[in-house]
Each structure stands twice: as structure tokens, then as C-alpha cells.
């Protein structure tokens, strides 16, 4: 399950966004540090292909892929040194796959800004710098341990020290670790260090409904910053998303249309996260269930089978594969087979987004 941490300054709309996309009822209030422990919510990943497959095979249940959001308390300047509620929240960020950085792009006297003014550039830089400082502390402590362990000349420890020193140089330049030029071996050596700034980031510009001039000014600033560091950005009105999730499912499309919105904030965010993280979806479909499974781009058939159960990967023989678009065009599995669109693939087959798969394996 993909796990994303929602971060930002206090009162930028993190908990409002969390409420909207997970409908989990996280506490939302007009004062800093309202979120004490991280709120966790799991949301289904919307995918219209699931309904098509369900209509085709009439399963007992439909199981979408899942996306976990963690609402982490607002960070402030000095958080890496314990200011505000400090490092206890930074530790939660280390456990996620990606960071969703919410930036305040709205102005209202009803919600105070922790710094007294709305300045997206300064807000983004404050958060980024605190995460960099936290990583510097992590790297320096790790280097000290490595120095003690490396006195005997252990090759692996010496290699780790070399990589950590390179990372520290990047961080000292006040750049996130992900902007370094790393080899596959160096990235592998850094995995267990759990650096926050090595994680991919998605910026969310939280806007007000109807304030076009303010929207353009602040959102353009966030977009420019995201482009500068090679990160994606989506703009969301968290308040609209809250109103949307309060409606019955069948009324939500009409509500979005009335506002001239084609895609909900949740869909924007999940689609962006999937693309940015290189994630793909394949399906299994049978009378018991139709289910979506999440894999990384480039995953081969045995490893995709292992997402379901490790026995499937160990005993993998071959996979029966047909793309969902081929099924849609054919009208049925039988028709797809008659057209030769259902294939048998072996261990080297790279699974594609939208593949419908049936695995053959031997557990003996």
C-alpha cells in the first residue's frame, strides 16, 4: 500500500485536505499543533476499469487498490531542533513513501498564518530547510557510528561512509538529498538511512474558491518552485473537497460539473502520485473477486505474482495475460481468446498497466 505523508506549516489546510480525501474526521482547528499524533486514513484508488471487469465477470466483491495518507502535525522553523512539537513528527515522515507538501495559497482573516502573512515561497523554504536540517543530523550521527565500526577497515562500512559524506555535501548546500546525482549502488546503500529529503515530493497548492487573482499569483509561485526542483504540483481547494465528500456518491459528479471541475482533488493527487512514483496497476478477475494490485513500473511477472502471495512468486510457472482494453474491445474473455489476444507469458514478461492476469504456479 502506498503511504504518503501530508506536511506543511500549521494552518495551511493539511487536516482539511486529509478530512476531504479520506473522510476520516481528523481534528481541524484554527491553532497550531492541533494534530498531536499523526492521523492515518486509507482511501480506495479510483479506477473505472474495476467496474468494467466486474460487469464482465460478476464477482462476489470488488477490491480496489488502496492509498494511505498520514496527516502529520504542522512543522515550524526550528522543528529539526525541537521547536514546536519538533522531531517527534519528523520521525513519522521517515516512514512514508512520498511527501505531500501542502502550501497555503489562500488569504483569510478567519484562519491565522503562523508567520503572520501568506508567503508561499517562504513557507515552502521553511519546510524544506527543516527537513534538510533533520537529514543532516541523521547523516552526521550515522557517520559517527560508521567511523567506530570502520576502524577495522570493513569495506562495506567504508563504502557507506563515502556515500554519506557525499550526501552531507548536498545537504550542506541546502539542497534535498534527492537532487544529488546517485548511482544505483549508492541509492541502495542509502535505503536503510531513511532520509526524508530523498523521498519524492508532490506540492499541493491549497486555494480559495473564487479568488482568481490571488489564485493565479500564489499558485504560479508554487508551480515555478516545483518546476525548479523537478517536482509535480496539483492545486486543490480543500474546502470544496470537504463539501464534495459530504455528498452521496451519485451526486458528486454533478456537484463538480456545477463548479466547472472535471476531476476531484483526490483523483488529481492519486494520479499524480502514481505517475510520479512510477506505479502501475494490474488486475485479477474471477467469480470470487475483481481486484486491483499496485506494482512498480518494470516489475516482471513472478514479482507481480508475489504481490498477491510469496508462494505465487516462488512457484511461478507462467501467466495468462490480456490487457483490459483488449477485453473491452472484444466484449468477453472468450471472444478475446478466440482473437488470440490472451497470451501465455513467462518469467521475463514485464507487466503493463491494465494487464488482467491469471497466474499458474506450483507450490510443491
C-alpha positions as CSV (number, residue, x, y, z in Angstrom):
1,X,0.0,0.0,0.0
2,X,1.3,3.4,-1.0
3,X,1.9,5.6,2.0
4,X,2.1,9.4,1.7
5,X,2.7,11.9,4.5
6,X,0.9,15.3,4.4
7,X,3.2,18.0,5.6
8,X,3.3,21.8,5.8
9,X,3.2,24.7,8.2
10,X,0.4,24.9,10.7
11,X,-3.0,26.2,9.4
12,X,-2.3,25.6,5.7
13,X,-5.2,23.2,5.3
14,X,-3.5,19.8,5.8
15,X,-6.1,18.4,8.1
16,X,-8.9,19.8,6.0
17,X,-7.4,18.1,2.9
18,X,-7.0,14.9,4.9
19,X,-10.6,15.0,6.0
20,X,-11.7,15.6,2.5
21,X,-9.8,12.8,0.8
22,X,-10.2,10.1,3.5
23,X,-13.5,11.2,5.2
24,X,-11.7,10.1,8.4
25,X,-12.7,13.1,10.5
26,X,-9.3,14.3,11.5
27,X,-9.5,17.2,14.0
28,X,-9.3,20.5,12.2
29,X,-9.0,23.8,14.2
30,X,-7.6,27.3,13.9
31,X,-4.5,27.0,16.1
32,X,-1.0,25.5,15.6
33,X,-0.2,21.9,16.6
34,X,-3.9,20.8,16.6
35,X,-2.7,17.4,15.2
36,X,-0.7,15.8,18.0
37,X,-0.4,12.2,16.8
38,X,-0.5,11.6,13.1
39,X,-3.9,10.8,11.7
40,X,-4.0,7.9,9.3
41,X,-6.6,7.2,6.7
42,X,-6.9,4.7,3.9
43,X,-8.7,5.6,0.7
44,X,-9.6,3.5,-2.3
45,X,-7.8,4.3,-5.5
46,X,-10.5,5.3,-8.1
47,X,-10.3,3.2,-11.3
48,X,-13.2,2.8,-13.7
49,X,-11.6,-0.3,-15.1
50,X,-12.7,-2.2,-12.0
51,X,-16.3,-1.6,-12.7
52,X,-15.9,-2.8,-16.3
53,X,-14.3,-6.0,-15.2
54,X,-17.0,-6.5,-12.6
55,X,-19.7,-6.1,-15.2
56,X,-17.8,-8.7,-17.3
57,X,-17.3,-11.5,-14.7
58,X,-19.9,-10.6,-12.0
59,X,-17.6,-11.3,-9.0
60,X,-18.7,-11.6,-5.3
61,X,-16.8,-8.5,-4.5
62,X,-14.6,-5.7,-5.9
63,X,-11.3,-4.8,-4.2
64,X,-9.7,-1.5,-5.3
65,X,-6.1,-0.6,-4.7
66,X,-5.5,1.4,-1.5
67,X,-3.7,4.6,-0.7
68,X,-2.7,5.5,2.8
69,X,-2.5,9.2,3.9
70,X,-0.7,10.2,7.1
71,X,-1.6,13.7,8.4
72,X,1.5,14.9,10.2
73,X,1.4,17.9,12.5
74,X,2.4,21.4,11.3
75,X,6.1,22.0,11.2
76,X,7.6,25.3,12.1
77,X,11.0,27.0,11.8
78,X,13.3,25.1,14.2
79,X,11.4,21.9,14.1
80,X,14.6,19.9,13.4
81,X,15.9,21.2,16.7
82,X,12.7,20.5,18.7
83,X,10.8,23.8,18.1
84,X,7.0,23.4,18.1
85,X,6.5,19.7,18.6
86,X,9.7,19.0,16.7
87,X,11.4,15.8,16.0
88,X,8.5,13.5,17.1
89,X,6.7,14.5,13.9
90,X,9.8,14.3,11.7
91,X,10.1,10.6,12.7
92,X,6.7,10.0,11.2
93,X,7.8,11.4,7.9
94,X,10.6,8.9,7.6
95,X,8.1,6.1,7.5
96,X,6.2,7.2,4.3
97,X,6.9,6.5,0.6
98,X,6.2,10.1,-0.6
99,X,5.7,13.6,0.9
100,X,2.6,15.7,0.0
101,X,3.7,19.2,0.8
102,X,0.6,21.4,1.3
103,X,1.2,25.1,0.6
104,X,-1.2,27.8,1.7
105,X,-2.4,29.8,-1.3
106,X,-5.4,31.4,0.3
107,X,-5.8,34.5,2.5
108,X,-8.5,34.9,5.1
109,X,-8.7,36.7,8.5
110,X,-10.6,33.7,9.9
111,X,-7.5,31.5,9.8
112,X,-4.3,32.9,11.2
113,X,-1.0,32.3,9.5
114,X,1.7,31.1,11.8
115,X,4.1,33.7,10.5
116,X,1.5,36.5,10.2
117,X,1.4,36.6,6.4
118,X,0.8,34.3,3.5
119,X,4.1,33.9,1.5
120,X,4.2,30.5,-0.4
121,X,7.9,30.9,-1.2
122,X,8.9,31.5,2.4
123,X,6.5,28.8,3.6
124,X,7.9,26.1,1.2
125,X,11.5,27.0,2.0
126,X,10.9,26.8,5.8
127,X,9.6,23.3,5.5
128,X,12.3,22.2,3.1
129,X,15.1,23.6,5.2
130,X,13.8,21.9,8.3
131,X,13.7,18.6,6.5
132,X,17.2,19.2,5.3
133,X,18.5,20.0,8.8
134,X,16.8,16.9,10.1
135,X,18.6,14.8,7.5
136,X,22.0,16.5,8.3
137,X,21.5,15.4,11.9
138,X,20.7,11.8,10.8
139,X,23.7,11.6,8.4
140,X,26.2,13.0,10.9
141,X,25.0,10.6,13.6
142,X,25.3,7.7,11.1
143,X,28.8,8.8,10.1
144,X,29.9,8.8,13.7
145,X,28.7,5.2,14.1
146,X,30.3,4.2,10.8
147,X,33.7,5.7,11.9
148,X,33.6,3.5,15.0
149,X,32.6,0.4,13.1
150,X,35.1,1.1,10.3
151,X,38.3,1.2,12.4
152,X,39.0,-2.4,11.3
153,X,38.8,-1.4,7.6
154,X,35.4,-3.1,6.9
155,X,34.9,-2.5,3.2
156,X,31.1,-2.2,3.3
157,X,31.3,0.4,6.2
158,X,33.9,2.4,4.4
159,X,31.7,2.5,1.2
160,X,28.8,3.7,3.3
161,X,30.9,6.4,4.8
162,X,31.9,7.6,1.3
163,X,28.2,7.8,0.2
164,X,27.1,9.5,3.5
165,X,29.9,12.1,3.0
166,X,28.6,12.9,-0.5
167,X,25.0,13.2,0.8
168,X,26.2,15.5,3.6
169,X,27.8,17.8,1.0
170,X,24.5,18.0,-0.9
171,X,22.6,18.8,2.3
172,X,25.2,21.4,3.4
173,X,24.4,23.2,0.2
174,X,20.8,23.4,1.5
175,X,19.6,21.0,-1.2
176,X,17.4,18.0,-0.6
177,X,19.2,14.7,-1.0
178,X,17.1,13.6,-3.9
179,X,18.7,16.3,-6.1
180,X,22.1,14.6,-5.8
181,X,23.4,12.5,-8.8
182,X,23.3,9.0,-7.4
183,X,24.2,5.6,-8.9
184,X,22.0,2.6,-8.3
185,X,24.6,1.2,-5.8
186,X,24.7,4.5,-3.8
187,X,20.9,4.6,-3.7
188,X,20.9,1.0,-2.4
189,X,23.4,1.9,0.3
190,X,21.2,4.9,1.4
191,X,17.9,3.0,1.7
192,X,18.3,2.0,5.3
193,X,19.2,5.5,6.3
194,X,15.6,6.7,5.6
195,X,16.5,10.2,4.6
196,X,13.4,12.4,4.5
197,X,14.7,14.6,1.6
198,X,15.4,11.5,-0.5
199,X,11.7,10.9,-0.7
200,X,9.7,12.1,-3.7
201,X,7.6,15.2,-3.0
202,X,4.4,16.4,-4.5
203,X,3.3,20.0,-3.9
204,X,-0.4,20.8,-3.3
205,X,-1.4,24.4,-3.7
206,X,-4.4,24.8,-1.4
207,X,-6.6,27.6,-2.9
208,X,-9.7,29.5,-2.0
209,X,-12.8,29.1,-4.1
210,X,-13.5,32.0,-6.5
211,X,-10.5,34.3,-5.8
212,X,-9.0,34.2,-9.3
213,X,-6.3,36.9,-8.9
214,X,-4.9,35.6,-5.6
215,X,-5.1,32.0,-7.0
216,X,-3.0,33.0,-10.0
217,X,-0.4,34.8,-8.1
218,X,0.2,32.3,-5.3
219,X,-0.3,29.1,-7.4
220,X,2.1,30.3,-10.1
221,X,4.7,30.8,-7.4
222,X,4.3,27.3,-6.1
223,X,4.3,25.9,-9.7
224,X,7.5,27.7,-10.5
225,X,9.2,26.4,-7.4
226,X,8.0,22.8,-8.1
227,X,9.3,23.0,-11.7
228,X,12.6,24.4,-10.5
229,X,13.3,21.3,-8.4
230,X,11.6,18.9,-10.8
231,X,8.6,18.0,-8.7
232,X,4.9,17.8,-9.7
233,X,2.2,20.2,-8.4
234,X,-1.6,20.0,-8.1
235,X,-4.0,22.7,-7.0
236,X,-6.8,21.8,-4.7
237,X,-9.5,23.7,-2.9
238,X,-9.6,21.6,0.3
239,X,-12.9,23.2,1.4
240,X,-14.6,22.2,-1.9
241,X,-13.3,18.7,-1.4
242,X,-14.8,18.6,2.1
243,X,-18.2,19.7,0.7
244,X,-17.8,17.1,-2.1
245,X,-17.1,14.2,0.3
246,X,-20.2,15.1,2.4
247,X,-22.4,14.4,-0.6
248,X,-23.8,11.0,-1.6
249,X,-21.6,9.3,-4.2
250,X,-24.2,9.7,-7.0
251,X,-24.4,13.5,-6.5
252,X,-20.6,14.2,-6.6
253,X,-20.2,14.3,-10.4
254,X,-23.0,16.8,-10.7
255,X,-21.5,19.0,-8.0
256,X,-18.1,19.0,-9.7
257,X,-19.7,19.9,-13.0
258,X,-21.6,22.8,-11.4
259,X,-18.2,24.2,-10.4
260,X,-16.6,23.6,-13.7
261,X,-14.2,21.0,-12.2
262,X,-13.6,17.8,-14.2
263,X,-11.5,15.8,-11.7
264,X,-11.7,15.8,-7.9
265,X,-8.7,16.8,-5.8
266,X,-8.4,13.2,-4.7
267,X,-8.2,11.9,-8.2
268,X,-5.7,14.6,-9.1
269,X,-3.5,13.7,-6.2
270,X,-3.6,10.0,-6.6
271,X,-3.0,10.1,-10.4
272,X,-0.1,12.4,-9.9
273,X,1.4,10.2,-7.1
274,X,1.1,7.1,-9.2
275,X,2.8,8.7,-12.2
276,X,5.5,10.4,-10.1
277,X,6.3,7.2,-8.2
278,X,6.3,5.0,-11.3
279,X,3.4,2.9,-10.1
280,X,1.3,0.6,-12.3
281,X,-1.9,-1.3,-11.7
282,X,-2.7,-4.8,-12.9
283,X,-5.9,-6.8,-12.2
284,X,-7.1,-10.3,-11.3
285,X,-10.7,-11.1,-12.2
286,X,-12.8,-14.1,-11.3
287,X,-16.1,-15.2,-9.7
288,X,-14.8,-14.6,-6.2
289,X,-13.4,-11.1,-6.8
290,X,-12.1,-8.5,-9.1
291,X,-9.1,-6.8,-7.6
292,X,-6.5,-4.1,-8.4
293,X,-2.9,-4.7,-7.5
294,X,-0.2,-2.0,-7.4
295,X,3.3,-2.6,-8.7
296,X,6.4,-0.6,-9.7
297,X,7.0,0.1,-13.4
298,X,9.3,-2.6,-14.8
299,X,8.0,-5.3,-12.5
300,X,8.3,-8.8,-14.1
301,X,5.5,-11.4,-13.9
302,X,6.9,-13.5,-11.0
303,X,7.4,-10.4,-8.8
304,X,3.9,-9.2,-9.7
305,X,2.5,-12.6,-8.6
306,X,4.5,-12.2,-5.4
307,X,2.4,-9.1,-4.5
308,X,-0.5,-11.5,-4.1
309,X,1.4,-14.2,-2.2
310,X,5.0,-15.1,-1.9
311,X,4.1,-18.7,-2.9
312,X,2.9,-17.4,-6.3
313,X,6.4,-15.9,-6.9
314,X,8.4,-18.9,-5.7
315,X,6.3,-21.4,-7.7
316,X,5.7,-19.2,-10.7
317,X,5.3,-21.2,-14.0
318,X,3.6,-18.7,-16.3
319,X,0.9,-16.1,-16.5
320,X,-2.2,-15.8,-18.7
321,X,-2.4,-12.2,-19.7
322,X,-4.8,-10.0,-21.6
323,X,-5.0,-6.2,-21.5
324,X,-8.2,-4.7,-20.2
325,X,-8.5,-2.6,-23.4
326,X,-8.4,-5.8,-25.4
327,X,-11.2,-7.2,-23.2
328,X,-13.2,-4.1,-23.6
329,X,-12.9,-4.2,-27.4
330,X,-13.7,-7.9,-27.6
331,X,-16.6,-7.8,-25.2
332,X,-15.7,-11.0,-23.3
333,X,-12.8,-13.2,-22.2
334,X,-13.9,-15.9,-24.6
335,X,-14.0,-13.5,-27.5
336,X,-10.6,-12.2,-26.6
337,X,-9.2,-15.8,-26.6
338,X,-10.7,-16.5,-30.0
339,X,-9.0,-13.4,-31.4
340,X,-5.7,-14.6,-29.9
341,X,-5.5,-11.6,-27.5
342,X,-5.0,-13.8,-24.4
343,X,-1.3,-14.8,-24.2
344,X,0.9,-17.0,-22.0
345,X,3.9,-15.1,-20.7
346,X,6.9,-16.4,-18.8
347,X,9.3,-15.2,-16.1
348,X,10.8,-12.3,-18.2
349,X,7.5,-10.7,-19.0
350,X,7.3,-7.1,-17.8
351,X,3.7,-6.4,-16.5
352,X,1.9,-3.4,-18.1
353,X,-0.6,-1.1,-16.5
354,X,-4.0,-2.5,-17.2
355,X,-3.0,-6.1,-17.7
356,X,-5.5,-8.7,-16.5
357,X,-3.6,-11.7,-15.2
358,X,-4.1,-15.3,-14.1
359,X,-1.0,-16.9,-12.6
360,X,-0.1,-20.6,-12.9
361,X,2.2,-21.8,-10.2
362,X,3.4,-24.9,-8.4
363,X,3.6,-24.8,-4.6
364,X,5.3,-28.2,-4.1
